[in-house]
């Protein structure tokens, strides 16, 4: 029969191979970035999150934290180098504003892991405590690594949701809006017709005797006066 240690080692090696494939999966994307000389609209957040996760797991697998974790150190050390390469490519091919943001995130992550390492090694004096503290952080930030792609999906999802809501509102109020527009056009036509009638009344007609009638408009009434024109 296969011993438990042998089975654990085989499963660990298979897990490392799968994890390595996962780390290498963005390579075609970065080949495209290098050819075009720009990161376009790709987000650095997933790679920064994965880099932080690999740094913490590498710390976890060190003999001074959790002994006999060679497989953990090797795969996460490799992942650390791969993800760091991705982040450096973002620094090279990003615009100035985004480059500064990526650099600050990277500096923050390195500082955070350094502080965790110093505090754990100085305050926790047993492997059990160190394993518990670093392992808990690894679980938390490992979850954040898988959630990180939502930083791109969430804004697009919200945009789609709001767009559908706008279309629904347009469909609900389309008929009433068209009716209101028709009523406004009808009122505008009535006002224009009234102005034409008033303008026509302002023209002075001639009477049968050759006199002209001048119509003067006052605020309260119309006054008429006859002006006899001598022939």
C-alpha positions in Angstrom: 0.0 0.0 0.0 1.0 3.6 -0.6 1.9 5.5 2.5 0.2 8.7 3.6 3.4 10.7 3.1 3.9 9.4 -0.4 0.3 10.1 -1.4 0.5 13.6 0.1 3.7 14.3 -1.9 2.2 13.1 -5.2 -1.0 15.2 -4.7 1.2 18.1 -3.7 3.3 17.8 -6.9 0.1 17.6 -9.0 -1.2 20.6 -7.2 2.0 22.5 -7.9 1.8 21.7 -11.6 -1.8 22.9 -11.9 -0.9 26.1 -9.9 2.1 26.7 -12.2 -0.2 26.5 -15.2 -2.5 29.0 -13.5 0.4 31.4 -13.0 1.5 31.1 -16.6 -2.0 31.4 -18.1 -1.7 35.3 -18.6 1.5 34.9 -20.7 -0.4 35.3 -24.1 -1.9 38.6 -22.7 1.5 40.0 -21.8 3.0 38.9 -25.2 0.3 41.0 -26.8 1.0 43.9 -24.4 4.7 43.8 -25.3 4.0 43.7 -29.0 1.6 46.7 -28.8 3.7 48.6 -26.3 0.7 49.4 -24.1 -1.4 47.7 -21.5 -4.6 49.1 -23.1 -7.5 48.5 -20.7 -6.1 45.5 -18.8 -6.2 45.9 -15.0 -3.2 45.3 -12.8 -5.3 44.5 -9.8 -5.6 40.7 -10.3 -1.8 40.4 -10.7 -1.1 42.5 -7.7 -3.5 40.4 -5.6 -1.9 37.2 -6.8 1.6 38.6 -6.0 0.6 39.4 -2.5 -0.9 36.0 -2.0 2.3 34.3 -3.3 4.5 36.4 -1.0 2.4 35.4 2.1 2.4 31.7 1.2 6.1 31.8 0.6 6.5 33.3 4.1 4.1 30.6 5.4 6.3 27.8 3.9 9.6 29.0 5.4 11.0 26.5 8.0 10.9 29.2 10.7 7.1 29.6 10.3 5.9 26.1 9.1 8.5 23.4 8.8 8.4 20.7 6.1 6.6 22.8 3.6 9.0 22.5 0.6 6.2 22.2 -2.0 4.5 25.3 -0.6 7.7 27.4 -0.8 8.7 26.2 -4.3 5.4 26.8 -6.1 4.7 30.1 -4.4 8.2 31.2 -4.9 7.9 30.5 -8.6 4.5 32.3 -8.6 6.0 35.3 -6.8 8.6 35.6 -9.6 6.1 35.2 -12.4 3.6 37.7 -10.9 6.3 40.2 -10.2 7.3 40.0 -13.8 3.7 40.8 -14.8 3.6 43.7 -12.5 6.9 45.0 -13.8 5.6 44.8 -17.3 2.6 46.9 -16.2 5.1 49.5 -14.8 6.9 49.6 -18.2 3.9 49.8 -20.5 1.4 51.7 -18.4 0.6 55.4 -18.8 2.3 57.7 -16.2 -0.7 58.0 -13.9 -1.4 54.3 -13.8 2.3 53.5 -13.5 2.5 55.5 -10.3 -0.6 53.8 -8.9 0.9 50.3 -9.7 4.2 51.3 -8.1 2.5 52.5 -4.9 0.5 49.3 -4.6 3.6 47.2 -5.1 5.5 49.2 -2.5 2.6 48.9 -0.1 2.4 45.1 -0.5 6.1 44.6 0.0 6.0 46.8 3.1 3.0 44.9 4.5 4.6 41.5 4.1 7.8 42.8 5.6 5.9 44.1 8.7 4.0 40.8 9.0 7.2 38.8 8.9 9.0 41.0 11.5 6.0 41.0 13.9 5.3 37.2 13.6 9.0 36.3 14.1 9.4 38.6 17.0 6.1 38.2 18.8 5.1 34.6 18.1 7.6 32.2 19.6 6.3 28.9 18.4 5.6 27.3 15.0 2.0 26.8 15.9 1.3 30.4 16.6 3.3 31.6 13.5 1.4 29.0 11.4 -1.9 30.2 12.7 -1.2 33.9 12.1 0.4 33.7 8.7 -2.0 30.9 7.6 -5.0 33.0 8.5 -3.6 35.9 6.4 -3.0 33.5 3.5 -6.6 32.3 3.6 -7.9 35.8 3.6 -5.7 37.3 0.9 -6.1 34.0 -1.1 -9.8 34.7 -1.2 -9.1 38.3 -2.3 -7.0 37.0 -5.1 -10.0 35.1 -6.6 -12.3 38.1 -6.0 -9.8 40.5 -7.6 -11.1 40.0 -11.2 -14.5 41.4 -10.0 -12.8 44.8 -9.9 -13.2 44.8 -13.6 -16.5 42.9 -13.8 -18.4 44.9 -11.2 -18.4 48.3 -12.9 -19.4 46.7 -16.2 -22.2 44.7 -14.4 -23.5 47.8 -12.8 -23.4 49.7 -16.1 -25.4 46.9 -17.7 -27.9 47.0 -14.8 -28.5 50.7 -15.0 -28.7 50.6 -18.8 -31.5 48.0 -18.6 -33.3 50.1 -16.0 -33.2 53.1 -18.3 -34.5 51.1 -21.2 -37.3 49.8 -18.9 -38.3 53.3 -17.9 -38.2 54.4 -21.5 -40.6 51.6 -22.5 -43.0 52.4 -19.6 -43.2 56.1 -20.3 -42.9 56.1 -24.1 -46.6 56.4 -24.8 -47.3 59.1 -22.2 -44.3 61.1 -23.3 -45.5 61.0 -27.0 -49.0 62.1 -25.9 -47.5 65.0 -23.9 -45.4 66.0 -26.9 -48.5 65.9 -29.2 -50.4 68.1 -26.7 -47.6 70.6 -26.6 -47.5 70.8 -30.4 -51.2 71.3 -30.5 -51.1 74.1 -28.0 -48.2 75.7 -29.9 -50.3 75.6 -33.1 -53.3 77.2 -31.4 -51.1 80.0 -30.1 -49.6 80.6 -33.6 -53.1 80.6 -35.2 -54.3 83.2 -32.6 -51.4 85.4 -33.5 -52.3 85.2 -37.2 -55.9 86.2 -36.5 -54.9 89.2 -34.4 -52.4 90.3 -37.0 -55.1 90.1 -39.7 -57.4 92.4 -37.6 -54.7 95.0 -37.5 -55.0 95.6 -41.3 -57.2 98.7 -42.1 -60.0 97.9 -44.6 -61.7 100.5 -46.9 -65.4 101.4 -46.6 -67.8 101.9 -49.4 -67.2 105.7 -49.6 -63.5 105.4 -50.2 -62.7 106.1 -46.5 -60.2 104.1 -44.7 -60.8 102.7 -41.3 -57.8 102.6 -39.0 -58.0 100.2 -36.1 -55.9 101.2 -33.1 -55.3 98.5 -30.5 -55.4 99.6 -26.8 -54.8 97.5 -23.8 -58.6 97.0 -23.1 -60.4 97.5 -26.4 -60.1 98.3 -30.1 -60.8 101.9 -31.1 -61.8 102.9 -34.7 -61.6 106.2 -36.4 -62.6 107.3 -39.9 -60.2 109.3 -41.9 -61.7 110.9 -45.0 -59.4 110.9 -47.9 -60.2 113.6 -50.5 -60.2 112.4 -54.0 
